[in-house]
Amino acid sequence: MAKLLEVYNLTTHFYTDNGVVEAVDGISYSVDEGEIVGIVGESGCGKSVSALSIMGLIPDPPGKIVEGEVIFDGQDLLKLSSAQMTQDSWQRHCDGSLYCDLELHLNMTASAASQRAAELLSLVGIPDAERRLKDYPHQMSGGMRQRVMIAMAVSCNPKLIIADEPTTALDMTIQAQILELMQGCRPNWGRR
Ligand SMILES: Nc1ncnc2c1ncn2[C@@H]1O[C@H](COP(=O)(O)OP(=O)(O)OP(=O)(O)O)[C@@H](O)[C@H]1O
């Protein structure tokens, strides 16, 4: 299977008043197309920082990626400028609504985007999805908001999703449903 993501010797440090925190210390791994890779480790071992490093979201200062390569789809992401990273599809799910994502990134008409957004909300287990589409975040429960984020993550059929503790705020039943959903809908992420 083709390699989708290759991480070599990724090393991220934070330069704090109390010294250098070697948060990520030379990790290497790869992810094939359609493959699920789990990263486990004790609290503070660098799981989140390694994910943020890949996405170009390390706050600099105090953080810095001091070494490594992150090859996604044949391109070294660490060599891209921040403007290129922002323009690129990498960070498109960091803001905006589900509906706007569909309109902007898949060039859907407003009514098609609305219909697909309702489908995606149903897919992640939000009841009465059409009505809920018009809700503001504060009108939803924490678990619902988390499921909307997952719907946004899968909405544009991404090749890769980096999910950092995607089920933490959810109860056990919903946790299982979300993991099943993420597992079951790759590589087309639920697209019919
Ligand atoms: N902005 C920062 N400034 C200084 N140190 C930081 C910063 N962000 C993270 N760290 C440090 O980097 C290390 C790795 O943190 P990270 O959040 O990646 O851990 P984690 O493995 O995801 O932990 P957990 O499982 O508890 O979420 C920790 O020692 C943390 O204190």
The ligand as a MOL file (V3000), in Angstrom:
LIG
                    3D

  0  0  0     0  0            999 V3000
M  V30 BEGIN CTAB
M  V30 COUNTS 31 33 0 0 0
M  V30 BEGIN ATOM
M  V30 1 N 3.5340 25.5910 25.0300 0
M  V30 2 C 4.3190 24.7810 25.7590 0
M  V30 3 N 5.3320 25.2820 26.4640 0
M  V30 4 C 6.1380 24.4810 27.1790 0
M  V30 5 N 6.0070 23.1400 27.2790 0
M  V30 6 C 4.9910 22.5910 26.5950 0
M  V30 7 C 4.0850 23.3710 25.8070 0
M  V30 8 N 3.1720 22.5320 25.2450 0
M  V30 9 C 3.4930 21.2920 25.6670 0
M  V30 10 N 4.5720 21.3120 26.4770 0
M  V30 11 C 5.2180 20.1750 27.1210 0
M  V30 12 O 5.4780 19.1860 26.1310 0
M  V30 13 C 5.3710 17.8890 26.7160 0
M  V30 14 C 4.4600 17.0270 25.8430 0
M  V30 15 O 3.1140 17.5190 25.9540 0
M  V30 16 P 1.9000 16.8310 25.1810 0
M  V30 17 O 0.7390 17.7440 25.3430 0
M  V30 18 O 2.3350 16.4810 23.8080 0
M  V30 19 O 1.6910 15.5000 26.0090 0
M  V30 20 P 0.6500 14.3020 25.7500 0
M  V30 21 O 1.4710 13.0660 25.5180 0
M  V30 22 O -0.3040 14.6790 24.6660 0
M  V30 23 O -0.0470 14.2320 27.1650 0
M  V30 24 P -1.5720 13.8740 27.6000 0
M  V30 25 O -1.7660 12.4060 27.3420 0
M  V30 26 O -1.5790 14.1890 29.0600 0
M  V30 27 O -2.4920 14.7710 26.7910 0
M  V30 28 C 4.8730 18.0730 28.1390 0
M  V30 29 O 5.9850 17.9910 29.0010 0
M  V30 30 C 4.3040 19.4720 28.1210 0
M  V30 31 O 4.4010 20.0700 29.4000 0
M  V30 END ATOM
M  V30 BEGIN BOND
M  V30 1 1 1 2
M  V30 2 1 2 3
M  V30 3 2 2 7
M  V30 4 2 3 4
M  V30 5 1 4 5
M  V30 6 2 5 6
M  V30 7 1 6 7
M  V30 8 1 6 10
M  V30 9 1 7 8
M  V30 10 2 8 9
M  V30 11 1 9 10
M  V30 12 1 10 11
M  V30 13 1 11 12
M  V30 14 1 11 30
M  V30 15 1 12 13
M  V30 16 1 13 14
M  V30 17 1 13 28
M  V30 18 1 14 15
M  V30 19 1 15 16
M  V30 20 2 16 17
M  V30 21 1 16 18
M  V30 22 1 16 19
M  V30 23 1 19 20
M  V30 24 2 20 21
M  V30 25 1 20 22
M  V30 26 1 20 23
M  V30 27 1 23 24
M  V30 28 2 24 25
M  V30 29 1 24 26
M  V30 30 1 24 27
M  V30 31 1 28 29
M  V30 32 1 28 30
M  V30 33 1 30 31
M  V30 END BOND
M  V30 END CTAB
M  END
